[in-house]
Amino acid sequence: MREETFRVYLTDAAQVIAENTARIGGGRTISNRWAELAGLNGPPKPADNRTAEAIIADIAGKAGLTITHEHI
């Protein structure tokens, strides 16, 4: 396992422990993951503004399926 991946798993586990402890004590925690704060997730993905029909058509096309209105 890569060291960077191990750090993400370790910090995610520590965050869950901290959140559970904070809930019991009535405290607060940060909502971002360490990987996001450290920039390990890469650049943010652009928003997908396609309609549901466009997404279905894209997935069906990649899978080689033909969708008719009878199936919807």
N, CA, C and O atoms as CSV, one atom per row, in Angstrom:
chain,resi,resn,atom,element,x,y,z
A,1,MET,N,N,0.860,-1.176,0.000
A,1,MET,CA,C,0.000,0.000,0.000
A,1,MET,C,C,0.902,1.233,0.000
A,1,MET,O,O,1.882,1.299,0.741
A,2,ARG,N,N,0.563,2.186,-0.823
A,2,ARG,CA,C,1.357,3.409,-0.863
A,2,ARG,C,C,1.203,4.175,0.433
A,2,ARG,O,O,0.141,4.164,1.056
A,3,GLU,N,N,2.271,4.837,0.833
A,3,GLU,CA,C,2.266,5.580,2.089
A,3,GLU,C,C,1.192,6.667,2.098
A,3,GLU,O,O,0.548,6.904,3.120
A,4,GLU,N,N,1.005,7.319,0.959
A,4,GLU,CA,C,-0.002,8.374,0.862
A,4,GLU,C,C,-1.406,7.815,1.076
A,4,GLU,O,O,-2.223,8.433,1.759
A,5,THR,N,N,-1.691,6.647,0.494
A,5,THR,CA,C,-2.993,6.005,0.664
A,5,THR,C,C,-3.199,5.619,2.117
A,5,THR,O,O,-4.294,5.781,2.656
A,6,PHE,N,N,-2.155,5.111,2.751
A,6,PHE,CA,C,-2.242,4.739,4.158
A,6,PHE,C,C,-2.586,5.953,5.017
A,6,PHE,O,O,-3.392,5.855,5.942
A,7,ARG,N,N,-1.977,7.095,4.711
A,7,ARG,CA,C,-2.262,8.322,5.471
A,7,ARG,C,C,-3.732,8.721,5.345
A,7,ARG,O,O,-4.354,9.140,6.321
A,8,VAL,N,N,-4.281,8.588,4.141
A,8,VAL,CA,C,-5.684,8.946,3.933
A,8,VAL,C,C,-6.578,8.043,4.771
A,8,VAL,O,O,-7.484,8.529,5.448
A,9,TYR,N,N,-6.333,6.722,4.735
A,9,TYR,CA,C,-7.129,5.805,5.543
A,9,TYR,C,C,-6.982,6.107,7.030
A,9,TYR,O,O,-7.966,6.108,7.770
A,10,LEU,N,N,-5.761,6.360,7.458
A,10,LEU,CA,C,-5.499,6.629,8.869
A,10,LEU,C,C,-6.188,7.915,9.319
A,10,LEU,O,O,-6.803,7.950,10.385
A,11,THR,N,N,-6.088,8.967,8.516
A,11,THR,CA,C,-6.708,10.231,8.910
A,11,THR,C,C,-8.234,10.161,8.825
A,11,THR,O,O,-8.920,10.802,9.621
A,12,ASP,N,N,-8.776,9.395,7.876
A,12,ASP,CA,C,-10.226,9.212,7.818
A,12,ASP,C,C,-10.721,8.489,9.068
A,12,ASP,O,O,-11.759,8.845,9.627
A,13,ALA,N,N,-9.978,7.475,9.504
A,13,ALA,CA,C,-10.356,6.757,10.722
A,13,ALA,C,C,-10.269,7.676,11.941
A,13,ALA,O,O,-11.148,7.648,12.802
A,14,ALA,N,N,-9.225,8.478,12.017
A,14,ALA,CA,C,-9.080,9.414,13.136
A,14,ALA,C,C,-10.214,10.444,13.127
A,14,ALA,O,O,-10.694,10.846,14.187
A,15,GLN,N,N,-10.641,10.869,11.938
A,15,GLN,CA,C,-11.734,11.835,11.850
A,15,GLN,C,C,-13.032,11.223,12.361
A,15,GLN,O,O,-13.788,11.892,13.067
A,16,VAL,N,N,-13.304,9.975,12.023
A,16,VAL,CA,C,-14.521,9.313,12.502
A,16,VAL,C,C,-14.498,9.200,14.016
A,16,VAL,O,O,-15.510,9.447,14.672
A,17,ILE,N,N,-13.356,8.830,14.577
A,17,ILE,CA,C,-13.232,8.731,16.037
A,17,ILE,C,C,-13.471,10.097,16.674
A,17,ILE,O,O,-14.188,10.198,17.670
A,18,ALA,N,N,-12.877,11.147,16.109
A,18,ALA,CA,C,-13.049,12.494,16.654
A,18,ALA,C,C,-14.501,12.958,16.545
A,18,ALA,O,O,-15.021,13.583,17.469
A,19,GLU,N,N,-15.156,12.659,15.425
A,19,GLU,CA,C,-16.561,13.060,15.254
A,19,GLU,C,C,-17.452,12.348,16.258
A,19,GLU,O,O,-18.343,12.963,16.843
A,20,ASN,N,N,-17.219,11.054,16.463
A,20,ASN,CA,C,-18.023,10.305,17.429
A,20,ASN,C,C,-17.815,10.829,18.845
A,20,ASN,O,O,-18.770,10.956,19.611
A,21,THR,N,N,-16.579,11.130,19.189
A,21,THR,CA,C,-16.280,11.675,20.511
A,21,THR,C,C,-16.899,13.055,20.679
A,21,THR,O,O,-17.424,13.373,21.747
A,22,ALA,N,N,-16.843,13.875,19.637
A,22,ALA,CA,C,-17.413,15.222,19.715
A,22,ALA,C,C,-18.925,15.164,19.869
A,22,ALA,O,O,-19.505,15.976,20.590
A,23,ARG,N,N,-19.571,14.211,19.197
A,23,ARG,CA,C,-21.029,14.077,19.336
A,23,ARG,C,C,-21.422,13.771,20.773
A,23,ARG,O,O,-22.386,14.327,21.299
A,24,ILE,N,N,-20.670,12.887,21.394
A,24,ILE,CA,C,-20.969,12.516,22.787
A,24,ILE,C,C,-20.805,13.721,23.701
A,24,ILE,O,O,-21.620,13.937,24.598
A,25,GLY,N,N,-19.768,14.499,23.482
A,25,GLY,CA,C,-19.482,15.646,24.334
A,25,GLY,C,C,-20.151,16.924,23.891
A,25,GLY,O,O,-20.003,17.953,24.550
A,26,GLY,N,N,-20.888,16.891,22.788
A,26,GLY,CA,C,-21.573,18.092,22.308
A,26,GLY,C,C,-20.661,19.059,21.583
A,26,GLY,O,O,-21.014,20.226,21.415
A,27,GLY,N,N,-19.494,18.601,21.149
A,27,GLY,CA,C,-18.552,19.473,20.456
A,27,GLY,C,C,-18.767,19.493,18.960
A,27,GLY,O,O,-19.710,18.894,18.441
A,28,ARG,N,N,-17.877,20.191,18.274
A,28,ARG,CA,C,-17.966,20.308,16.817
A,28,ARG,C,C,-16.672,19.829,16.184
A,28,ARG,O,O,-15.629,19.803,16.836
A,29,THR,N,N,-16.737,19.447,14.908
A,29,THR,CA,C,-15.556,19.041,14.151
A,29,THR,C,C,-15.589,19.701,12.783
A,29,THR,O,O,-16.606,20.260,12.375
A,30,ILE,N,N,-14.456,19.630,12.075
A,30,ILE,CA,C,-14.425,20.151,10.706
A,30,ILE,C,C,-15.092,19.137,9.782
A,30,ILE,O,O,-15.086,17.938,10.062
A,31,SER,N,N,-15.658,19.611,8.698
A,31,SER,CA,C,-16.379,18.705,7.807
A,31,SER,C,C,-15.527,18.206,6.650
A,31,SER,O,O,-15.912,17.252,5.974
A,32,ASN,N,N,-14.372,18.831,6.403
A,32,ASN,CA,C,-13.528,18.421,5.286
A,32,ASN,C,C,-12.611,17.273,5.686
A,32,ASN,O,O,-12.178,17.178,6.835
A,33,ARG,N,N,-12.323,16.401,4.718
A,33,ARG,CA,C,-11.366,15.330,4.938
A,33,ARG,C,C,-9.952,15.895,4.833
A,33,ARG,O,O,-9.723,16.911,4.177
A,34,TRP,N,N,-9.011,15.222,5.490
A,34,TRP,CA,C,-7.621,15.646,5.428
A,34,TRP,C,C,-7.110,15.621,3.991
A,34,TRP,O,O,-6.351,16.501,3.583
A,35,ALA,N,N,-7.525,14.613,3.225
A,35,ALA,CA,C,-7.077,14.498,1.836
A,35,ALA,C,C,-7.511,15.716,1.019
A,35,ALA,O,O,-6.781,16.166,0.137
A,36,GLU,N,N,-8.686,16.242,1.309
A,36,GLU,CA,C,-9.150,17.444,0.611
A,36,GLU,C,C,-8.331,18.661,1.027
A,36,GLU,O,O,-7.953,19.479,0.189
A,37,LEU,N,N,-8.062,18.776,2.319
A,37,LEU,CA,C,-7.292,19.910,2.818
A,37,LEU,C,C,-5.852,19.876,2.308
A,37,LEU,O,O,-5.257,20.920,2.043
A,38,ALA,N,N,-5.297,18.671,2.173
A,38,ALA,CA,C,-3.918,18.516,1.717
A,38,ALA,C,C,-3.800,18.554,0.198
A,38,ALA,O,O,-2.689,18.555,-0.332
A,39,GLY,N,N,-4.920,18.586,-0.508
A,39,GLY,CA,C,-4.908,18.645,-1.964
A,39,GLY,C,C,-4.577,17.321,-2.622
A,39,GLY,O,O,-4.100,17.305,-3.757
A,40,LEU,N,N,-4.817,16.199,-1.936
A,40,LEU,CA,C,-4.488,14.886,-2.482
A,40,LEU,C,C,-5.556,14.355,-3.429
A,40,LEU,O,O,-5.318,13.367,-4.123
A,41,ASN,N,N,-6.712,14.978,-3.475
A,41,ASN,CA,C,-7.784,14.520,-4.343
A,41,ASN,C,C,-7.671,15.087,-5.747
A,41,ASN,O,O,-8.484,14.759,-6.611
A,42,GLY,N,N,-6.683,15.928,-5.988
A,42,GLY,CA,C,-6.542,16.556,-7.296
A,42,GLY,C,C,-7.482,17.745,-7.412
A,42,GLY,O,O,-8.144,18.116,-6.443
A,43,PRO,N,N,-7.540,18.335,-8.585
A,43,PRO,CA,C,-8.425,19.492,-8.754
A,43,PRO,C,C,-9.887,19.073,-8.634
A,43,PRO,O,O,-10.235,17.938,-8.961
A,44,PRO,N,N,-10.742,19.978,-8.171
A,44,PRO,CA,C,-12.161,19.623,-8.048
A,44,PRO,C,C,-12.772,19.324,-9.416
A,44,PRO,O,O,-12.422,19.944,-10.421
A,45,LYS,N,N,-13.685,18.369,-9.428
A,45,LYS,CA,C,-14.351,18.004,-10.675
A,45,LYS,C,C,-15.391,19.066,-11.018
A,45,LYS,O,O,-16.058,19.596,-10.129
A,46,PRO,N,N,-15.529,19.378,-12.307
A,46,PRO,CA,C,-16.551,20.349,-12.690
A,46,PRO,C,C,-17.944,19.768,-12.467
A,46,PRO,O,O,-18.143,18.554,-12.518
A,47,ALA,N,N,-18.898,20.655,-12.220
A,47,ALA,CA,C,-20.281,20.221,-11.994
A,47,ALA,C,C,-20.850,19.619,-13.275
A,47,ALA,O,O,-20.598,20.115,-14.373
A,48,ASP,N,N,-21.615,18.551,-13.119
A,48,ASP,CA,C,-22.258,17.897,-14.253
A,48,ASP,C,C,-23.655,18.493,-14.398
A,48,ASP,O,O,-24.538,18.223,-13.584
A,49,ASN,N,N,-23.847,19.290,-15.417
A,49,ASN,CA,C,-25.111,19.996,-15.605
A,49,ASN,C,C,-26.023,19.325,-16.627
A,49,ASN,O,O,-26.985,19.929,-17.100
A,50,ARG,N,N,-25.710,18.052,-16.971
A,50,ARG,CA,C,-26.546,17.356,-17.947
A,50,ARG,C,C,-27.889,16.981,-17.322
A,50,ARG,O,O,-28.016,16.846,-16.105
A,51,THR,N,N,-28.875,16.820,-18.183
A,51,THR,CA,C,-30.179,16.359,-17.713
A,51,THR,C,C,-30.097,14.864,-17.435
A,51,THR,O,O,-29.144,14.200,-17.844
A,52,ALA,N,N,-31.098,14.339,-16.737
A,52,ALA,CA,C,-31.138,12.907,-16.446
A,52,ALA,C,C,-31.171,12.102,-17.741
A,52,ALA,O,O,-30.530,11.056,-17.846
A,53,GLU,N,N,-31.912,12.589,-18.715
A,53,GLU,CA,C,-32.012,11.893,-19.990
A,53,GLU,C,C,-30.655,11.841,-20.700
A,53,GLU,O,O,-30.303,10.827,-21.302
A,54,ALA,N,N,-29.903,12.930,-20.627
A,54,ALA,CA,C,-28.586,12.966,-21.258
A,54,ALA,C,C,-27.620,12.007,-20.575
A,54,ALA,O,O,-26.820,11.356,-21.246
A,55,ILE,N,N,-27.685,11.912,-19.257
A,55,ILE,CA,C,-26.822,10.985,-18.518
A,55,ILE,C,C,-27.178,9.540,-18.871
A,55,ILE,O,O,-26.291,8.718,-19.103
A,56,ILE,N,N,-28.469,9.236,-18.911
A,56,ILE,CA,C,-28.913,7.883,-19.269
A,56,ILE,C,C,-28.467,7.535,-20.681
A,56,ILE,O,O,-27.970,6.434,-20.920
A,57,ALA,N,N,-28.640,8.459,-21.614
A,57,ALA,CA,C,-28.237,8.220,-22.997
A,57,ALA,C,C,-26.731,7.990,-23.095
A,57,ALA,O,O,-26.288,7.130,-23.857
A,58,ASP,N,N,-25.943,8.742,-22.338
A,58,ASP,CA,C,-24.489,8.592,-22.344
A,58,ASP,C,C,-24.079,7.215,-21.826
A,58,ASP,O,O,-23.266,6.535,-22.452
A,59,ILE,N,N,-24.633,6.805,-20.696
A,59,ILE,CA,C,-24.300,5.503,-20.111
A,59,ILE,C,C,-24.757,4.375,-21.011
A,59,ILE,O,O,-24.025,3.406,-21.217
A,60,ALA,N,N,-25.971,4.490,-21.555
A,60,ALA,CA,C,-26.486,3.453,-22.444
A,60,ALA,C,C,-25.624,3.351,-23.696
A,60,ALA,O,O,-25.346,2.248,-24.165
A,61,GLY,N,N,-25.203,4.475,-24.235
A,61,GLY,CA,C,-24.350,4.467,-25.421
A,61,GLY,C,C,-23.014,3.790,-25.152
A,61,GLY,O,O,-22.522,3.034,-25.989
A,62,LYS,N,N,-22.421,4.057,-23.988
A,62,LYS,CA,C,-21.145,3.439,-23.643
A,62,LYS,C,C,-21.301,1.937,-23.437
A,62,LYS,O,O,-20.374,1.170,-23.697
A,63,ALA,N,N,-22.476,1.522,-22.970
A,63,ALA,CA,C,-22.726,0.092,-22.742
A,63,ALA,C,C,-23.233,-0.607,-23.998
A,63,ALA,O,O,-23.396,-1.827,-23.999
A,64,GLY,N,N,-23.485,0.145,-25.063
A,64,GLY,CA,C,-23.969,-0.448,-26.298
A,64,GLY,C,C,-25.449,-0.811,-26.241
A,64,GLY,O,O,-25.895,-1.710,-26.954
A,65,LEU,N,N,-26.207,-0.122,-25.402
A,65,LEU,CA,C,-27.629,-0.405,-25.251
A,65,LEU,C,C,-28.458,0.592,-26.048
A,65,LEU,O,O,-28.021,1.713,-26.311
A,66,THR,N,N,-29.638,0.177,-26.420
A,66,THR,CA,C,-30.596,1.056,-27.064
A,66,THR,C,C,-31.786,1.203,-26.131
A,66,THR,O,O,-32.429,0.219,-25.768
A,67,ILE,N,N,-32.072,2.435,-25.748
A,67,ILE,CA,C,-33.171,2.713,-24.840
A,67,ILE,C,C,-34.355,3.215,-25.657
A,67,ILE,O,O,-34.223,4.143,-26.455
A,68,THR,N,N,-35.500,2.600,-25.453
A,68,THR,CA,C,-36.731,3.084,-26.088
A,68,THR,C,C,-37.620,3.648,-24.996
A,68,THR,O,O,-37.412,3.368,-23.815
A,69,HIS,N,N,-38.590,4.425,-25.375
A,69,HIS,CA,C,-39.490,5.028,-24.391
A,69,HIS,C,C,-40.353,3.986,-23.691
A,69,HIS,O,O,-40.918,4.255,-22.631
A,70,GLU,N,N,-40.454,2.812,-24.272
A,70,GLU,CA,C,-41.235,1.746,-23.648
A,70,GLU,C,C,-40.601,1.301,-22.325
A,70,GLU,O,O,-41.300,0.844,-21.420
A,71,HIS,N,N,-39.273,1.439,-22.219
A,71,HIS,CA,C,-38.565,0.995,-21.026
A,71,HIS,C,C,-38.613,2.030,-19.904
A,71,HIS,O,O,-38.354,1.701,-18.746
A,72,ILE,N,N,-38.931,3.232,-20.226
A,72,ILE,CA,C,-38.876,4.302,-19.210
A,72,ILE,C,C,-40.153,4.361,-18.421
A,72,ILE,O,O,-40.289,5.196,-17.527
